[in-house]
Amino acid sequence: QVQLVESGGGLVQAGGSLRLSCAVSGLTFSSYAMGWFRQAPGKERNVVAAISRSAGKSYYQDSVKGRFTISRDNAKNTVYLQMNSLKPEDTAVYYCAAGRSGNYDYPLYDQAPYDYWGQGTQVTVSS
């Protein structure tokens, strides 16, 4: 049984920081590309950041470049999202996801290849 469990969300003031974690079990973690997505009320779910299997490559949505950092620890089966300089527009439910990238060690920035999803964690940034 595959499980992805996010933690670390909460309420923070604008300019503050949060670190999200996603603990993964039930699959060979190092074989999966990982991603963080978010969905704000009334909006579609979109990719925030993604990281390749080996952590050698990463992808960021333009609005978070320079503020967010995705990382992974394949020994701990965990992916992280360090979020700095948070803005009210970062308020959303954040989801982690695991997907296969085939023979290529690339981050996956589209939702379609992701096979497994966490339940989400709420991030609220107050102004």
TADA-V216321 format. One line per field, one symbol per residue. ss: DSSP state (a for helix, b for strand, c for the rest). psi: psi as a letter, one per 30 degrees, with the letter a starting at -180 (. if undefined). A space follows every 10 residues. Layout:
ss = ???
psi = ???
This chain:
ss = ccbbbbbccb bbbccccbbb bbbbbcccaa acbbbbbbbc cccccbbbbb bccccccbbb caaacccbbb bbbccccbbb bbbccccaaa cbbbbbbbbc cccccccccc cccbbbbccc bbbbbbc
psi = kkkjjllfla kllkfalljk ljkklgljef fkkllklljl kgllklkell klefgfklkk keffkfekkk lljffghkkl jkjlhkleff klkkkllklk gbgkilljgk fefkekkafl kkkkjk.
